[in-house]
Amino acid sequence: MIRTIQTTPFDGQKPGTSGLRKKTRVFMQPHYLETFVQAVFDAIGGAEGKCFVVGGDGRFYNDTAVQIILAMAAAQGAASAIVGQGGILSTPAASHLIRLNKTDGGIILSASHNPGGEDEDFGIKFNMPNGGPAPEQVTDAMYAATKTMAQYTTLDAPDVDLNTIGTTHLGGMLVQIVDPVTDYAALMETLFDFPAIRARFAAGFTMRMDSMCAVTGPYAREIFENRLGAARGTVTHATPLPDFGGMHPDPNPTWAHELMAEMMGPNAPDFGAASDGDGDRNMVVGRGIYVSPSDSLAILAANAHLAPGYAQGLKGIARSMPTSAAADRVAAAMGLPAFETPTGWKFFGNLLDANKCTLCGEESFGTGSDHVREKDGLWAVLLWLNILAVRNQSVTEILTDHWQTYGRNYYSRHDFEAIETAKADQMMAALRAKLPQLTNTETHGMTIARADDFAYTDPVDGSVSTHQGVRILFTDDSRIVYRLSGTGTQGATLRVYLERYEPSSGNLNLDPQTALAPIIQAAHDIAQINANTGRTEPDVIT
């Protein structure tokens, strides 16, 4: 039976850079999720006759949310839905299914790298028919719909059996339950030299992959252990759990501390990697050495031609504005276009669809290519493995060679978490107000060449995005960027990005925090971080 349920708008249902994220208990309120799903359908012109991909990272409330979405889609005339078994799909795998099956989009349930559980975080976003996150004009339409929402429509029917692969019906809607790994793994085999990687493992190459009790465990086991022949146990924390086993599923040196301890220890494997809650982020570590995401993007771009899927060369390289300029130096050396976009993977979508770039990446542990329209953690790990296999070098040797060729962009991000939102906004407003006075001033022995609030004009459709981050640019190519993150669920997170370029003839082996010391001091002084927030030290350094 189709029912129309009366409701009233909820405050604050504005999607951020990666959809709507709140505490799980907020989503569990009566009508809350339903109201937002209805707004999604309204913003895309309804669900009637359409096909959607539905799935998520398996965090608490994922299975319930899938049932709610399917019931609403069926009630509103959707033709079909493709659902990952158990309601599970990594974000890049969902993007691939949207593109492979030419669906009308997909609803992905994830709060990415945020903790999961009844008292932690939950999220939902809509991906477009190209497989990428909804652009701003669509998320703005969703938000507008939430502010006037009066009712939603759903179907009263028994829950769909999400655990049995095959087809069934929910009302008049066809529901196809698919293995979440199969199609994605097949795509990876078309991009990378699996025989070369398999031969490297057979010759004794060792690896540790930490899936952090999150969605990529089954994918990593199938690809690394089953198809590539890595030893059993290569993949750790491989079972997805609703609360990620109490772990913080963010693949950085702070939260992936078990992996870091092993890789920096006396019996470290040759290669280490980690992925996040929904599988779109990655961290790469060599024996005794950590690879920053900015360096990783640059190295992958410089060596992508070693993988069969990219042997024809790259069309261009794109990075988010806060990401270091290391990839720009590779693009310049290779004669390729380089693009600098706002934070948020949706800004790469137009470039990829217009064939303007092939590889793209963010400093926040996200890297990807034109194979899907999301960042893709396991893809990045596989491309590293392909490069290591073909070059027959260690991670340290590849990093050293890269810096000796291009110079080194010393880089770090300092996160100040759960700041009172009003204080964070006040600090950013004061910082923006003083920008015109900063040019040509000196601080900590450095001269400011320019200070601005980054704005982006899309080279494909001409759309303009403003207030994307405050930039302090120095005459020696050093840089400070300040942004308030849109991925948290409590208070505000201030992200401060710090960068200094060292040419290939300089000292390439400093600890990044040492190399960046004067820039760190300048960043605190310019924004008056302590005076505005009460904080003297960041919560997380990456």
Secondary structure as UniProt FT lines:
FT   STRAND          2..6
FT   TURN            11..12
FT   TURN            17..18
FT   STRAND          19..23
FT   HELIX           24..27
FT   TURN            30..31
FT   HELIX           32..43
FT   TURN            44..45
FT   TURN            48..49
FT   STRAND          51..56
FT   TURN            60..61
FT   HELIX           62..75
FT   TURN            76..77
FT   STRAND          80..88
FT   HELIX           91..100
FT   TURN            101..102
FT   STRAND          106..109
FT   TURN            112..113
FT   TURN            118..119
FT   STRAND          121..127
FT   TURN            129..130
FT   HELIX           136..146
FT   TURN            147..148
FT   STRAND          151..155
FT   TURN            162..163
FT   STRAND          166..170
FT   TURN            171..172
FT   STRAND          173..178
FT   TURN            180..181
FT   HELIX           182..191
FT   HELIX           194..202
FT   TURN            203..204
FT   STRAND          207..210
FT   TURN            212..213
FT   HELIX           216..220
FT   HELIX           221..227
FT   TURN            232..233
FT   STRAND          235..236
FT   TURN            242..243
FT   HELIX           244..246
FT   TURN            253..255
FT   HELIX           257..263
FT   TURN            266..267
FT   STRAND          271..275
FT   TURN            277..278
FT   STRAND          282..286
FT   TURN            287..288
FT   STRAND          289..291
FT   HELIX           293..303
FT   HELIX           304..306
FT   HELIX           308..310
FT   TURN            311..312
FT   STRAND          317..320
FT   TURN            321..322
FT   HELIX           326..334
FT   STRAND          338..341
FT   HELIX           346..353
FT   TURN            354..355
FT   STRAND          359..362
FT   TURN            363..365
FT   STRAND          366..369
FT   TURN            370..371
FT   HELIX           377..391
FT   HELIX           395..406
FT   STRAND          408..419
FT   HELIX           421..438
FT   TURN            439..440
FT   STRAND          442..443
FT   TURN            444..445
FT   STRAND          446..453
FT   STRAND          456..457
FT   TURN            459..461
FT   STRAND          464..465
FT   STRAND          470..474
FT   TURN            475..476
FT   STRAND          479..484
FT   STRAND          492..502
FT   TURN            504..505
FT   HELIX           512..515
FT   HELIX           517..527
FT   HELIX           529..533
FT   STRAND          540..541
//
